[in-house]
Amino acid sequence: MTSSFVIIGAGLAGAKAAEALRDKGFDGKITIVGDERHLPYERPPLSKDYLAGNTDAESFQVHDAAWYAEKNVELRQGVKATAIARDEKQVRLDDGTSLGYDKLLLATGASPRVLPDTAGIHYLRRIEDSDRLRELFGTAAKLVVVGGGWIGLEATAAARQAGVEVTVVEALELPLITALGRQVAPVFADLHRAHGVDLRLGVQVEHISNGGQGKRIRLGDGSVLEADAVLAGIGAKPNVELAEAAGLRVDNGVVTDASLRTSDPDIFAAGDVANAYHPFLGKHLRVEHWANALNQPAVAAGGMLGQEESYDELPYFFTDQYDLGMEYLGTIEGHDRVVFRGDVAGREFIAFWLKENRVLAGMNVNVWDVTDPIKALIRSGKAVDPERLADPGVPLEDLA
């Protein structure tokens, strides 16, 4: 009897899982279920090149339509999974049909957190969101961005480059302070100020109302902002509703082991929704970045086929804002110092987060082809000399 594998979620993780299953020799039935009507695509361009109008949607599709036909992968577009009946091994769909499965992968991703005053507020998660924002950049004079995280700042950069005035409202004292810490986050605050962005830091939005043709945004310090539109980038929440209703273990995502297997041995999870045990870091970790959606599915596919694999790639992400390009590896949690190598003021440097002189994470800004030695430094677990680490004349390979 032919095995049937179902993948819920038609984004990057879902498409890469189907690809990995075929590459690993699975010749059974594969069905991908997704509520979007687009072919599976990568999301980073939505706040970067696509939003800036520098690329088209076809360029970041995971595969073209012909690939799914050639690989005999059924793609159920515009259909939402409503329930998982684990006892029957069935997935219920909102078109009234059901899919039986031998193995199931949850690649349901995450959804933007919403503001209480949500009517008429823009969010950025899907192609349509990016299309609306790009159109807005052609007509709006002023934009307020609520949230100084990666999405908010990337959209801010695109808006400024389109000539829109932007005010960023961030509740914490610095943009990206949670991700980068107090010593490195000012790099991005300074970058945006240098490009004319009005940063309102350490203040929250109290109320958003319609004011004439635009929006009135009242802040906690009593000030009022007028804007043509508001974009909220206040984080995302994992789409765990299906898993929770099915009785799977859920805690800041769908909890999995290192092989991405959930509390049900026949159900796996990958991408933004997975809170996976990381064997190198020794803890569970949920990472909302492209690299996980790209790389985790191959491990999940192996597990679905009965192979023993584990996912231990270091957290990785990148950003492009104005003339700044950056890559980041590792996690800063527990760091006790930061070491800079290069020209911080000129935004051409590497930052290292250390704990007891062991490198936990590294971020290269406008410095390229250094991710491998940074990764080696982190994985070695060895103490380094901070002075040599800060010296551009000492090859990183020598330190690892």
VOGU-3710 file (C-alpha; in Angstrom, 3 decimals, decimal comma):
1> mtssfviiga> 0,000/0,000/0,000  1,326/3,428/-0,978  2,188/5,703/1,935  0,596/9,119/2,094  2,365/12,117/3,609  0,531/15,386/4,236  2,197/18,767/4,745  0,096/21,537/6,298  1,540/24,867/5,253  2,429/25,909/1,710
11> glagakaaea> 5,321/28,235/2,426  9,068/27,743/2,154  9,181/25,014/4,823  6,335/23,038/3,264  7,779/23,172/-0,244  11,301/22,291/0,924  9,915/19,324/2,875  8,271/17,961/-0,271  11,520/18,475/-2,158  13,520/16,684/0,550
21> lrdkgfdgki> 11,110/13,738/0,621  11,504/13,220/-3,113  15,272/13,709/-2,930  15,440/11,046/-0,207  13,588/8,584/-2,408  10,033/8,735/-1,081  7,726/7,671/-3,920  4,415/7,780/-2,067  1,738/10,430/-2,142  2,632/13,960/-1,018
31> tivgderhlp> -0,038/16,597/-0,495  0,697/20,178/0,524  -2,212/22,152/1,957  -2,064/25,950/2,108  -4,596/28,743/2,513  -2,766/31,098/0,117  -3,502/30,970/-3,592  0,105/31,594/-4,591  2,724/28,973/-5,253  4,932/28,544/-2,144
41> yerpplskdy> 7,351/31,441/-1,833  10,067/32,844/0,400  9,047/35,702/2,696  12,216/37,815/3,247  11,809/39,743/-0,053  8,401/40,989/1,134  10,144/43,481/3,421  13,270/43,864/1,296  13,733/43,771/-2,501  10,107/43,086/-3,447
51> lagntdaesf> 8,794/45,852/-1,207  11,377/48,205/-2,687  10,204/47,286/-6,196  13,517/45,701/-7,187  12,241/42,203/-7,990  9,098/40,372/-9,038  7,130/37,670/-7,226  8,243/34,857/-9,514  11,858/35,384/-8,492  11,254/34,136/-4,943
61> qvhdaawyae> 8,934/31,220/-5,616  10,421/28,061/-4,115  9,535/26,087/-7,269  7,574/26,858/-10,409  4,278/25,122/-11,169  5,964/22,565/-13,412  8,088/21,257/-10,542  5,062/20,115/-8,517  3,706/18,270/-11,550  7,063/16,679/-12,356
71> knvelrqgvk> 7,581/15,526/-8,755  3,976/14,362/-8,396  3,315/16,668/-5,460  -0,322/17,664/-5,032  -0,645/21,308/-4,069  -4,006/22,211/-2,510  -3,993/26,018/-2,748  -6,532/28,290/-1,096  -7,620/25,511/1,261  -7,310/25,642/5,038
81> ataiardekq> -6,784/22,700/7,375  -9,340/22,936/10,169  -8,592/19,905/12,338  -6,267/16,947/12,818  -8,023/13,721/13,833  -5,036/11,824/15,205  -6,936/8,617/16,008  -8,124/8,369/12,415  -4,970/9,912/10,927  -7,082/12,393/9,003
91> vrlddgtslg> -6,707/16,093/8,273  -10,031/17,937/7,883  -10,167/20,766/5,353  -12,466/23,753/5,090  -13,755/22,608/1,688  -15,433/19,657/3,409  -12,874/17,055/2,369  -10,366/15,087/4,427  -6,882/13,770/3,777  -5,561/10,569/5,284
101> ydklllatga> -1,916/10,495/6,315  0,749/8,075/7,423  3,048/10,925/8,420  2,137/14,574/8,854  4,298/17,699/8,842  3,142/20,949/10,426  4,698/23,896/8,605  1,991/26,365/9,588  4,338/29,286/10,207  3,420/32,341/12,246
111> sprvlpdtag> 1,024/35,288/12,069  1,622/38,949/12,903  0,656/40,117/16,356  -2,047/42,736/16,001  -2,696/46,056/17,670  -5,964/46,545/19,605  -6,900/49,393/17,229  -6,419/47,120/14,260  -8,896/48,486/11,683  -7,038/49,945/8,751
121> ihylrrieds> -3,608/49,039/10,147  -1,108/47,480/7,748  0,761/44,263/8,563  3,454/42,530/6,550  3,343/38,749/6,161  2,013/37,889/2,697  2,535/39,031/-0,873  -0,724/40,995/-0,799  0,491/42,895/2,281  3,698/43,871/0,510
131> drlrelfgta> 1,746/44,869/-2,614  -0,491/47,188/-0,584  2,486/48,783/1,140  4,377/49,279/-2,110  1,317/50,988/-3,576  1,059/53,111/-0,436  4,668/54,245/-0,801  3,683/55,815/-4,106  0,924/57,942/-2,591  1,624/58,491/1,113
141> aklvvvgggw> 3,677/61,350/2,526  3,916/60,123/6,124  4,033/56,621/7,619  4,119/55,568/11,255  5,747/52,208/11,953  4,856/50,664/15,304  7,651/48,333/16,369  11,388/48,606/15,839  12,120/44,974/15,020  13,495/43,526/11,799
151> igleataaar> 10,259/43,767/9,794  9,525/47,287/10,973  13,012/48,573/10,233  13,282/46,892/6,829  9,923/48,349/5,815  11,059/51,713/7,163  14,152/51,607/4,957  12,049/50,767/1,889  9,630/53,593/2,690  12,415/56,131/3,165
161> qagvevtvve> 14,030/55,102/-0,105  10,648/55,724/-1,749  10,623/59,242/-0,291  8,082/58,664/2,496  8,553/60,371/5,865  8,677/57,712/8,593  8,284/57,782/12,356  9,125/54,576/14,222  7,491/54,056/17,612  9,290/51,480/19,777
171> alelplital> 8,292/50,641/23,361  11,826/49,643/24,356  14,758/52,011/24,748  16,348/50,984/21,438  15,256/49,227/18,263  16,432/45,583/18,185  17,684/45,707/21,779  16,209/42,274/22,503  17,920/40,732/19,481  21,251/42,549/19,663
181> grqvapvfad> 21,682/43,934/23,169  22,389/47,453/24,393  25,874/47,784/22,856  25,055/46,788/19,274  21,462/47,987/18,835  22,554/51,677/18,580  24,143/50,844/15,201  20,660/50,476/13,715  19,200/53,431/15,600  21,994/55,628/14,227
191> lhrahgvdlr> 21,540/54,179/10,730  17,879/55,130/10,582  18,395/58,558/12,118  21,058/59,196/9,472  18,396/58,495/6,848  15,906/60,930/8,340  13,764/58,563/10,415  12,091/60,015/13,506  12,630/57,430/16,267  10,266/57,629/19,241
201> lgvqvehisn> 11,804/55,250/21,767  10,672/54,036/25,168  7,066/54,979/24,448  3,971/52,962/23,601  1,005/53,599/21,349  -2,081/54,394/23,406  -4,673/54,818/20,686  -5,003/54,988/16,928  -7,940/56,769/15,360  -8,984/58,072/11,973
211> ggqgkrirlg> -8,108/61,698/11,436  -9,245/63,247/8,181  -7,794/61,168/5,357  -5,212/59,470/7,576  -4,497/58,304/11,097  -3,959/59,985/14,454  -1,660/58,063/16,763  -1,649/59,045/20,431  1,430/57,953/22,348  1,877/57,243/26,039
221> dgsvleadav> 3,851/60,437/26,563  0,855/62,481/25,407  2,221/63,350/21,983  0,112/62,835/18,857  1,391/61,778/15,432  -0,411/62,410/12,164  0,180/59,952/9,328  -1,321/58,740/6,094  -0,961/55,136/7,253  0,273/52,905/10,069
231> lagigakpnv> 2,312/49,724/9,728  2,531/47,442/12,745  5,561/45,209/13,134  5,195/44,097/16,742  6,255/40,501/16,393  4,601/37,272/15,392  2,914/34,356/17,107  3,281/30,736/15,978  0,222/29,206/14,329  -0,316/26,428/16,873
241> elaeaaglrv> -4,114/26,253/16,884  -4,311/22,989/14,935  -1,625/21,348/17,048  -3,160/22,532/20,302  -6,638/21,305/19,358  -5,128/17,946/18,392  -3,560/17,564/21,816  0,061/17,950/20,772  2,519/19,479/23,203  2,595/23,236/22,641
251> dngvvtdasl> 4,799/25,787/24,403  5,821/28,864/22,391  5,296/26,802/19,285  4,873/23,100/18,630  7,418/21,355/20,831  9,658/18,854/19,041  12,774/16,841/19,699  15,988/17,393/17,747  14,627/15,323/14,855  11,601/17,687/14,692
261> rtsdpdifaa> 9,208/14,954/15,874  6,328/16,226/18,002  4,720/14,471/20,969  2,940/12,310/18,377  5,542/10,058/16,675  3,783/10,368/13,310  3,629/14,180/13,318  6,576/16,513/12,730  6,954/20,299/12,721  9,352/22,655/10,956
271> gdvanayhpf> 9,908/26,365/10,394  8,494/29,255/12,407  6,020/27,057/14,270  8,560/24,547/15,633  10,035/24,933/19,117  12,762/22,371/18,556  15,353/20,969/20,928  18,777/22,199/19,802  21,467/19,630/20,710  24,386/22,064/20,428
281> lgkhlrvehw> 22,757/24,807/22,503  21,171/22,310/24,890  17,727/23,917/24,950  14,522/24,281/22,976  14,556/27,103/20,468  11,974/28,632/18,136  13,515/30,848/15,455  11,364/32,959/13,123  13,876/33,276/10,341  14,288/32,118/6,772
291> analnqpava> 17,179/29,733/7,458  15,086/27,474/9,696  12,305/27,230/7,121  14,947/26,458/4,502  16,990/23,863/6,383  14,769/22,161/8,966  12,504/20,409/6,424  15,266/18,052/5,257  15,685/16,799/8,834  11,924/16,468/9,298
301> aggmlgqees> 11,697/14,584/6,000  14,363/12,175/7,204  12,422/11,551/10,390  9,215/10,973/8,445  11,090/8,296/6,497  12,390/6,616/9,621  15,907/8,019/9,443  17,584/9,299/12,594  18,660/12,892/11,979  18,858/15,971/14,164
311> ydelpyfftd> 18,799/19,693/13,461  21,689/21,591/15,007  22,289/24,467/12,594  23,144/27,675/14,439  20,441/30,352/14,303  21,137/32,530/11,254  19,479/35,600/9,843  20,283/38,522/7,593  19,008/41,978/6,838  19,436/44,660/4,180
321> qydlgmeylg> 18,626/48,248/5,145  19,750/51,198/2,996  23,435/50,518/2,292  23,845/48,171/5,261  23,954/44,421/4,735  24,298/42,104/7,709  24,492/38,417/8,611  24,108/37,032/12,130  24,952/33,630/13,628  24,331/32,208/17,093
331> tieghdrvvf> 22,431/33,501/20,088  23,383/36,317/22,464  21,626/34,883/25,509  23,904/34,960/28,562  26,637/37,103/27,005  28,813/39,170/29,340  30,704/41,319/26,841  30,765/42,476/23,216  33,892/42,731/21,106  33,982/44,818/17,917
341> rgdvagrefi> 36,375/44,207/15,018  36,566/46,897/12,339  34,963/50,283/11,760  31,721/50,540/13,734  31,114/54,201/12,865  31,643/53,412/9,179  29,328/50,394/9,483  31,922/47,916/8,286  32,670/45,609/11,181  32,045/42,334/12,973
351> afwlkenrvl> 30,497/42,206/16,445  31,045/39,215/18,720  29,019/38,376/21,815  31,101/36,497/24,398  30,533/34,657/27,639  33,659/33,970/29,666  35,594/34,763/26,469  33,789/32,078/24,485  32,027/33,307/21,349  28,239/32,862/21,513
361> agmnvnvwdv> 27,275/34,852/18,422  28,746/36,948/15,647  27,325/39,602/13,331  29,128/40,770/10,215  28,067/44,171/8,877  29,191/44,988/5,324  31,999/42,446/5,784  31,565/39,302/3,726  32,700/35,675/3,476  33,265/35,332/7,210
371> tdpikalirs> 30,299/33,213/8,293  32,291/29,958/8,204  35,032/31,122/10,599  32,432/32,786/12,847  30,532/29,513/12,939  33,751/27,652/13,756  34,476/30,051/16,623  31,039/29,466/18,101  31,104/25,708/17,686  34,609/25,322/19,094
381> gkavdperla> 33,467/26,449/22,530  37,019/27,553/23,233  38,013/30,732/25,042  39,561/33,370/22,777  41,770/36,370/23,464  39,431/39,377/23,127  42,268/41,641/21,971  43,200/39,292/19,135  39,513/38,872/18,302  39,217/42,648/17,937
391> dpgvpledla> 42,317/42,892/15,723  41,434/42,806/11,974  45,028/41,769/11,319  44,504/38,410/13,048  42,706/35,934/10,752  39,527/34,589/12,327  40,593/31,101/11,229  43,617/31,353/13,531  41,370/32,099/16,510  39,098/29,106/15,870
//
